[in-house]
């Protein structure tokens, strides 16, 4: 018999963990809705044609593919199968894949439902995604994303609004973060200033790893892409810039770079009207490797803990055009729920009330009192109290052991005496204090 196991990069969640995760979702959802965003859901699987080519070469390698139904090999490309060319065989044996993120499915949704929605369309989505990544701390192959996007407007007001959402949600969760901001046009400006516009993606992929591997390793990766030492030196110098004013001099001959600076300044005019608990910081090395970003980009890092980003996103000007709908700009950000969960767990940030289980467990001494206890249970539940009845009138020690295991706040003890008098024994589990009360008084006391 096979030993029970789960695929690598996945996890089981206990009732306590689910309660904590739902707490995170509830807080984030309340902020989304406060800002006027509406919920949608999309399928677990998308057509591979929808997913491929949207996340860069590295992203395409991380897509989980789903084999076609039935005898999929009967329709496989026999020549490529004989040559063991897995990439070329794939298109003939797999037409679907698990979604990699929620943004591309959202773009597909907008195109398919364009006649049913009003623009600008503000949506949020909380669903699991899958990536064939190497599992490590804070990184899983199956995890939830919490996305919030608005499409149908170029206004940089929305970039500021999304940063406000980040700030407010993380403040409510009690997790201190730094919100990093950059603009893809600024990154293109770096490529223009270095004279390597045709190698923009190679440059951004390398820069995206700067905080993980350091500048020397980034330079090595740039050399591997045949980027000249002169260009590398210029890139290194520009990456030392910390303010937009410093950046102006580097982009004298880069119209795209200047546009990026202008967009960041406009974004700040909206953003700077508010006060923020969390740090919001310009970071010129922030690259966000996904190919569809075209404007402002964001990344959120938790403070006081060693962990990857807990959120990120940006502006995408032409994402829907790949599905046939042109000139629809959008901007969105994502919350990394798994990493937020791990960070809050490690920093002990979950309120105690989140994992409160049963309010009351009723224990009975014999069969008659057990049947009577069931009517008491109904009254408690009708009053909105989370209550349960131990399923059999077994030894009282066994019933109390179960109550302790469930972290029950109160127990009600019922025997023949309690049945006759209708005065029940309420025990506070933390203090051990006991009171003799009617069910009406018990309900009143617990609810108060």
MIZAMI-348197 format. One record per residue (C-alpha): residue in three letters; z, x, y. Coordinates in Angstrom, 1 decimal. Each point is the difference from the previous one (the first is absolute). Example, Ala and Ser with C-alpha at 12.3 -4.5 7.8 and 13.67 -1.06 7.14 Angstrom:
MIZAMI-348197
 code     pz     px     py
  ala    7.8   12.3   -4.5
  ser   -0.7    1.4    3.4
This chain:
MIZAMI-348197
 code     pz     px     py
  unk    0.0    0.0    0.0
  unk   -1.0    1.4    3.4
  unk    2.8    0.9    2.4
  unk    0.0   -2.3    3.0
  unk   -1.4    1.7    3.1
  unk   -1.8   -0.7    3.3
  unk   -2.9    1.9    1.5
  unk    0.8    3.0    2.1
  unk    0.3   -0.6    3.7
  unk    1.4   -3.6   -0.6
  unk    3.5   -1.3    0.0
  unk    2.1   -2.9   -1.3
  unk    2.1   -1.7    2.7
  unk    3.5   -1.4   -0.8
  unk    1.3   -3.2    1.7
  unk    1.9    2.1    2.5
  unk   -3.1    2.1    0.8
  unk   -2.2   -3.1    0.4
  unk    2.6   -1.5    2.3
  unk   -0.1    3.1    2.1
  unk   -3.8    0.1    0.0
  unk   -0.1   -3.7    1.1
  unk    2.4    0.9    2.8
  unk   -2.5    2.6    1.3
  unk   -2.9   -2.5   -0.4
  unk    2.0   -2.7    1.8
  unk    0.8    2.2    3.0
  unk   -3.6    1.2    0.3
  unk   -1.4   -3.4   -0.5
  unk    2.3   -1.5    2.7
  unk   -1.3    2.6    2.5
  unk   -3.6   -0.6   -0.9
  unk    0.4   -3.7    0.5
  unk    1.8    0.5    3.3
  unk   -3.1    1.8    1.3
  unk   -2.3   -2.8   -1.1
  unk   -1.4    1.3   -3.3
  unk   -1.0   -2.3   -2.8
  unk    0.2    0.7   -3.8
  unk   -2.9    0.3   -2.4
  unk   -0.4    1.3   -3.6
  unk   -3.0    1.6   -1.7
  unk   -0.6    0.6   -3.8
  unk    1.5    2.9   -1.9
  unk   -3.5    1.1   -1.0
  unk   -3.0    0.5    2.3
  unk   -3.6    0.9   -0.9
  unk   -0.3    3.8   -0.2
  unk   -2.9   -0.3    2.5
  unk    2.6   -1.4    2.5
  unk    2.4    2.9   -0.5
  unk   -2.1    3.2   -0.6
  unk   -1.1    2.1    3.0
  unk    2.8   -1.4    2.3
  unk    2.7    2.5   -0.6
  unk   -1.8    3.4   -0.1
  unk   -0.8    2.0   -3.1
  unk    3.6    0.6   -0.8
  unk    0.8   -3.7    0.4
  unk   -2.8   -0.9   -2.3
  unk    1.5    2.2   -2.7
  unk    3.2   -1.9    0.2
  unk   -1.5   -3.5   -0.6
  unk    1.2   -1.7   -3.3
  unk   -3.2   -1.4   -1.6
  unk    0.1   -3.0   -2.3
  unk   -2.3    0.0   -3.1
  unk   -2.5   -2.8   -0.3
  unk    0.9   -2.8   -2.4
  unk   -1.1   -0.1   -3.6
  unk   -2.0    2.8   -1.6
  unk   -0.4    2.0    3.2
  unk   -1.6    3.0   -1.8
  unk   -3.0   -2.1   -1.2
  unk   -1.2   -0.1    3.6
  unk    0.9    3.6    0.9
  unk   -2.6    2.5    1.1
  unk   -0.6    1.7   -3.4
  unk   -1.4    3.2    1.4
  unk    2.9    0.6    2.4
  unk    2.4   -1.0   -2.8
  unk   -1.6    2.6   -2.3
  unk    0.3    2.6    2.8
  unk    3.7   -1.0    0.5
  unk   -0.7   -0.5    3.7
  unk    2.9   -2.3    0.8
  unk   -0.9   -0.6    3.6
  unk   -3.5   -1.3   -0.8
  unk    1.1   -2.0   -3.0
  unk    2.7   -1.7    2.1
  unk   -2.5   -2.2    2.0
  unk   -1.2   -1.5   -3.3
  unk    3.4   -0.7   -1.6
  unk    2.1   -1.0    3.0
  unk   -0.7   -2.4    2.8
  unk    3.6   -0.6    1.2
  unk    2.9    2.0    1.2
  unk    3.6   -0.5    1.1
  unk    0.4   -0.1    3.7
  unk    0.9    3.3    1.6
  unk    1.3   -1.4    3.2
  unk    0.0   -3.4    1.8
  unk   -2.3    1.0    3.0
  unk   -3.3    0.1   -1.8
  unk    0.7   -3.3   -1.9
  unk    1.0   -1.5    3.4
  unk   -3.4    1.1    1.5
  unk   -1.8   -1.6   -2.9
  unk    2.2   -3.2    0.5
  unk   -1.0   -0.2    3.7
  unk   -3.7    0.2   -0.8
  unk    0.2   -2.6   -2.7
  unk    2.1   -2.4    2.1
  unk   -1.4    0.8    3.5
  unk   -0.9   -3.7    0.6
  unk    3.5   -1.2   -0.9
  unk    2.1    2.3    2.2
  unk    0.5    0.4    3.7
  unk   -0.4    3.4    1.7
  unk    2.0    2.0    0.8
  unk    1.4   -0.6   -3.5
  unk    3.6    1.3   -0.5
  unk    1.0    0.2   -3.7
  unk    2.7    1.6   -2.1
  unk   -0.1    0.6   -3.7
  unk    2.8    1.1   -2.4
  unk   -1.4    0.9   -3.5
  unk   -0.1    2.9   -2.5
  unk   -2.7    2.6    0.0
  unk   -0.9    2.7   -2.5
  unk   -0.9    3.7    0.3
  unk   -0.6    2.6   -2.8
  unk    2.1    2.5    2.0
  unk    2.3    2.6   -1.5
  unk    3.4   -1.7   -0.2
  unk    2.8    1.8    2.0
  unk    3.0   -1.0    2.1
  unk   -1.0   -2.9    2.2
  unk   -3.5   -0.1   -1.4
  unk   -0.9   -2.5   -2.8
  unk   -3.2   -1.2   -1.6
  unk    1.0   -3.6    0.5
  unk    1.7   -1.0    3.2
  unk    0.2   -2.8    2.6
  unk   -1.6    0.3    3.4
  unk    0.9   -2.1    3.0
  unk   -3.0   -0.2    2.3
  unk   -0.5   -1.5    3.4
  unk   -3.4   -0.1    1.7
  unk   -1.9   -1.6    2.8
  unk   -3.8   -0.2    0.0
  unk   -2.4   -1.3    2.6
  unk    1.2    1.9    3.1
  unk   -0.4    3.4    1.5
  unk    3.2   -0.3    2.1
  unk    2.3    2.9   -0.2
  unk    2.8   -2.5    0.6
  unk    0.0   -0.4   -3.7
  unk    0.6    3.7   -0.7
  unk    3.1   -0.3    2.2
  unk    1.1   -3.2   -1.7
  unk   -0.2    1.6   -3.5
  unk    2.1    2.9    1.2
  unk    2.5   -2.6    1.3
  unk   -0.1   -1.7   -3.4
  unk    0.8    3.4   -1.7
  unk    2.8    0.7    2.4
  unk    1.6   -3.4   -0.4
  unk   -0.3   -0.3   -3.8
  unk    1.5    3.4   -0.6
  unk    2.7   -0.6    2.5
  unk    0.9   -3.2   -1.8
  unk    0.0    1.8   -3.3
  unk    2.3    2.7    1.4
  unk   -2.5    2.8   -0.9
  unk   -0.5    2.6    2.8
  unk   -3.6    1.1    0.2
  unk   -2.5    1.9    2.1
  unk   -3.2   -1.8    0.8
  unk   -2.9    2.6    0.3
  unk   -3.1   -0.9    2.0
  unk   -3.4    1.5    0.3
  unk   -3.6   -1.0    0.4
  unk   -3.0    0.7   -2.3
  unk   -2.1    0.6    3.0
  unk    2.3    2.8    1.1
  unk   -0.5    1.5   -3.5
  unk   -3.7   -0.3    0.5
  unk    0.4    1.7    3.4
  unk    1.6    2.9   -1.8
  unk   -3.0    0.3   -2.3
  unk   -2.3   -0.2    3.0
  unk    2.0    2.6    1.9
  unk   -0.2    2.3   -3.1
  unk   -3.7   -0.7   -0.4
  unk    0.3   -1.5   -3.5
  unk   -0.8   -3.7    0.5
  unk   -1.9    0.0   -3.2
  unk    3.1    1.1   -1.9
  unk    2.4   -2.5    1.6
  unk    1.2   -1.5   -3.3
  unk    0.6    3.4   -1.5
  unk    2.1    0.9    3.0
  unk    2.0   -3.2    0.1
  unk    0.7    0.1   -3.8
  unk    1.4    3.5    0.5
  unk    2.0   -0.9    3.1
  unk    1.4   -3.0   -1.7
  unk    1.9    2.4   -2.3
  unk    1.4    2.2    2.8
  unk    3.6   -1.4   -0.2
  unk    0.0    0.6   -3.8
  unk   -1.7    3.4   -0.4
  unk    0.3    1.7    3.4
  unk   -2.6    1.4    2.3
  unk   -0.9    3.1   -2.0
  unk   -0.9   -2.2   -3.1
  unk   -2.0   -2.4    2.3
  unk   -2.0    3.0    1.3
  unk   -0.7    1.1   -3.6
  unk   -1.3   -3.5   -0.7
  unk   -2.2    0.1    3.1
  unk   -1.4    3.4   -1.1
  unk   -0.9   -1.4   -3.4
  unk   -2.2   -2.6    1.9
  unk   -1.8    2.9    1.7
  unk    1.5   -0.7    3.4
  unk   -0.2    3.1    2.2
  unk    3.0    2.0    1.1
  unk   -0.8   -0.7    3.6
  unk    0.1   -3.8   -0.7
  unk    3.2    0.4   -2.0
  unk    1.7    1.9    2.8
  unk   -1.0   -2.7    2.5
  unk    1.3   -2.8   -2.4
  unk    3.3    1.9   -0.4
  unk    0.4    0.3    3.8
  unk   -0.7   -3.7    0.6
  unk    2.4   -1.1   -2.7
  unk    2.8    1.7    2.0
  unk   -0.5   -2.6    2.8
  unk    2.9   -2.4    0.4
  unk   -1.1   -2.2    3.0
  unk   -3.1   -1.8    1.1
  unk   -0.1    1.9    3.3
  unk   -0.2    3.3   -1.9
  unk   -2.9   -1.4   -2.0
  unk   -2.2   -0.8    3.0
  unk   -1.2    3.6    0.4
  unk   -1.1    0.3   -3.6
  unk   -2.2   -3.0    0.2
  unk   -2.1    0.7    3.1
  unk   -3.2   -0.1   -2.1
  unk    1.1   -2.7   -2.5
  unk   -0.7   -3.6    1.1
  unk    1.5   -1.3   -3.2
  unk    3.2    2.1    0.5
  unk    0.3   -1.3    3.5
  unk   -0.3   -3.5   -1.2
  unk    2.8    0.6   -2.5
  unk    2.3    1.2    2.8
  unk   -0.9   -3.0    2.1
  unk    0.8   -2.4   -2.8
  unk    3.4    1.7   -0.6
  unk    0.8   -0.3    3.7
  unk   -1.0   -3.7    0.0
  unk    2.1   -0.6   -3.1
  unk    3.0    1.6    1.7
  unk   -0.4   -2.2    3.1
  unk    0.7   -3.0   -2.3
  unk    2.6    1.7   -2.1
  unk    2.1    1.5    2.7
  unk    0.9   -3.4    1.4
  unk    2.7   -0.2   -2.7
  unk    3.0    1.8   -1.3
  unk    0.1    1.4   -3.5
  unk    2.8    1.2   -2.2
  unk   -2.3    2.1   -2.2
  unk   -1.8    3.2    1.2
  unk   -3.7   -0.5    0.8
  unk   -1.9    3.3    0.1
  unk   -3.5    1.3    0.6
  unk   -1.1    2.3   -2.9
  unk   -3.4    1.5    0.3
  unk    0.1    1.2   -3.6
  unk    0.3   -3.6   -1.3
  unk   -3.3   -0.6   -1.8
  unk    0.4   -2.9   -2.5
  unk   -2.7    1.0   -2.5
  unk   -1.5   -3.5   -0.6
  unk   -3.6   -0.1    1.3
  unk    0.1   -3.4    1.6
  unk    2.3    0.8    3.0
  unk   -1.8    0.4    3.3
  unk    2.7   -0.2    2.7
  unk    3.8    0.2    0.3
  unk    1.7    0.9   -3.2
  unk    3.7   -0.2   -0.9
  unk    2.4    1.5   -2.5
  unk    3.7   -0.7   -0.5
  unk    2.5    2.5   -1.3
  unk    3.6   -0.7   -0.9
  unk    2.7    2.2    1.5
  unk    3.0    1.4   -1.8
  unk   -1.8    0.1   -3.3
  unk   -2.7    2.2   -1.7
  unk   -2.8   -2.5   -0.8
  unk   -3.7   -0.6    0.7
  unk   -1.1   -2.5    2.6
  unk    1.4   -3.6   -0.2
  unk   -2.8   -1.5    2.0
  unk   -3.4    0.6    1.5
  unk   -3.2   -1.6    1.3
  unk   -2.5   -0.1    2.8
  unk   -3.0   -1.4    1.8
  unk   -3.2   -0.6   -2.0
  unk   -3.0   -1.1    2.1
  unk   -2.6   -0.7   -2.7
  unk    1.8   -0.7   -3.3
  unk   -1.5   -3.5   -0.5
  unk   -3.6    1.3    0.6
  unk   -0.1    1.4   -3.5
  unk    0.3   -3.6   -1.2
  unk   -2.7   -1.2    2.5
  unk    2.1   -1.0    3.0
  unk   -0.6    2.3    3.0
  unk    1.9    0.5    3.2
  unk    3.4   -1.1   -1.2
  unk    2.6    2.4    1.0
  unk    3.5    0.0   -1.6
  unk    3.3    1.9    0.0
  unk    2.8   -0.1   -2.5
  unk    3.0    1.8   -1.4
  unk    1.7    0.1   -3.4
  unk    3.6    0.3   -1.1
  unk    0.6    2.1   -3.1
  unk    2.5   -2.3   -1.7
  unk    0.8    2.3   -3.0
  unk    0.8    2.9    2.3
  unk    2.0   -2.2    2.4
  unk    2.0   -1.3   -3.0
  unk    0.7    3.5   -1.2
  unk    1.0    1.2    3.4
  unk    2.3   -2.9    0.6
  unk    1.6    0.4   -3.4
  unk    0.6    3.8    0.5
  unk    1.4   -0.6    3.5
  unk    2.1   -3.0   -1.1
  unk   -1.5   -2.3    2.6
  unk   -0.1   -3.3   -2.0
  unk    2.6   -2.6    1.2
  unk    2.5   -0.9   -2.7
  unk   -1.0   -3.7    0.3
  unk   -3.5    0.8   -1.3
  unk    1.2    0.5   -3.6
  unk    2.6   -2.7    0.0
  unk   -0.6   -1.9   -3.3
  unk    1.9   -3.0   -1.3
  unk    2.4   -1.6    2.4
  unk    1.8   -1.9   -2.8
  unk    0.2    0.3   -3.7
  unk    1.7   -2.9   -1.9
  unk    1.8    0.8   -3.1
  unk    1.2   -2.6   -2.6
  unk    2.7    0.0   -2.7
  unk   -1.5   -2.4   -2.5
  unk   -3.0   -2.2   -0.8
  unk    1.2   -3.0    2.0
  unk    0.9    2.0    3.1
  unk   -3.4    1.8   -0.3
  unk   -1.8   -3.4    0.2
  unk    2.2   -1.0    3.0
  unk   -0.7    3.4    1.6
  unk   -3.7   -0.7    0.0
  unk    0.6   -3.0    2.3
  unk    2.0    2.3    2.3
  unk   -2.9    2.5   -0.1
  unk   -2.4   -2.7    1.2
  unk    2.3   -0.9    2.9
  unk    0.1    3.7    1.1
  unk   -3.7    0.5   -0.2
  unk   -0.6   -3.3    1.9
  unk    2.1    1.4    2.8
  unk   -2.3    3.1    0.1
  unk    2.5    2.4   -1.7
  unk   -1.5    2.6   -2.4
  unk    1.9   -0.9   -3.2
  unk   -0.2    0.3   -3.7
  unk    1.9   -1.0   -3.1
  unk    0.7    2.3   -2.9
  unk   -2.1   -1.4   -2.9
  unk    2.8   -0.5   -2.5
  unk    3.8   -0.5    0.1
  unk    0.7    3.4   -1.7
  unk    3.0    2.3    0.6
  unk    1.0    0.0    3.6
  unk    0.0    3.8    0.1
  unk   -3.7    0.1   -1.0
  unk   -0.8   -2.5    2.7
  unk    1.9    2.0    2.7
  unk   -1.7    3.2   -1.1
  unk   -3.4   -1.7    0.6
  unk    1.3   -1.1    3.4
  unk    0.9    3.6    0.9
  unk   -3.4    1.2   -1.2
  unk   -1.8   -2.5    2.2
  unk    2.2    0.9    3.1
  unk    1.1   -3.6    0.3
  unk    2.1   -0.8    3.1
  unk    1.8   -3.0   -1.5
  unk    0.7   -1.5   -3.4
  unk    1.1   -3.5   -0.8
  unk    2.1   -0.4   -3.1
  unk   -0.1   -3.4   -1.7
  unk    2.0   -1.3   -3.0
  unk    1.4   -3.3   -1.1
  unk    2.6    0.0    2.8
  unk   -2.6    0.5    2.7
  unk   -2.2   -2.7   -1.5
  unk    2.8   -2.6    0.1
  unk    1.4    0.9    3.5
  unk   -3.4    0.9    1.5
  unk    1.9    2.9    1.7
  unk   -1.9    3.1   -0.9
  unk    1.1    3.7    0.1
  unk   -2.0    2.1    2.4
  unk    0.4    3.7   -0.4
  unk   -1.1    2.6    2.6
  unk   -1.2    2.9   -2.2
  unk    0.5    2.7    2.6
  unk    3.7   -0.8    0.7
  unk    0.9   -1.9   -3.1
  unk    1.5   -2.8    2.1
  unk   -0.1   -3.5   -1.6
  unk    0.0   -3.4    1.6
  unk    0.2   -3.5   -1.5
  unk   -2.6   -2.2    1.8
  unk   -2.2   -3.0   -0.4
  unk   -3.7    0.7   -0.3
  unk   -0.5   -1.3    3.5
  unk    2.6    2.5    1.4
  unk   -1.6    2.8   -2.0
  unk   -3.4   -0.8    1.5
  unk    1.4   -0.1    3.5
  unk    1.9    3.2   -0.5
  unk   -3.0    2.0   -1.4
  unk   -2.4   -1.3    2.6
  unk    2.4    0.9    2.8
